[in-house]
Amino acid sequence: MDNEFIVVPRTQFKVLVFEACIDALKSLQVPTVLQSGADRWMTIEELSDYLPGKPAVTTLYGKVQRRELPFKRLGRRLTFLQSEIDQYLKGQSCMSHIEINAVADQYVKTKKRGRRQ
C-alpha cells in the first residue's frame, strides 16, 4: 500500500475538520422525545412556573424533602426532568366518591373499637 501525505494549510485543515464534524452530527438520529423539546431539565423556579397552579418554590422544596417529586441533584442544585414531572402529574388522580367510601368502609371495619369508660 502506498501512503501519500498531503500538506494542507492549518486554516484549511480546521475548515475540513469542522465540515466533517457537521456532516457526522447531521447523520445522527436524534430521538423524537428530544426533537420535540418535551424532555428538558428544569430548575426549581422553572418547575414552579411549569406546574399547574404555580406553587411557591418553598412548597416545592417541601415536596422534595418528603420525596413527593422526582428530582436529581447536580451538586447542591436540584434539577427536574420534564418527562418525569409529566409522568408524576399523570399518575396523580382524585378518587371518586365511590372509591372514597370504599376506603372509609375498609378503615372502619379494620379499626379497633376501644372506648374509655
Secondary structure as UniProt FT lines:
FT   HELIX           10..27
FT   HELIX           32..36
FT   STRAND          41..42
FT   HELIX           44..50
FT   TURN            52..53
FT   HELIX           57..65
FT   TURN            66..67
FT   STRAND          72..74
FT   TURN            75..76
FT   STRAND          77..81
FT   HELIX           82..91
FT   HELIX           97..110
//
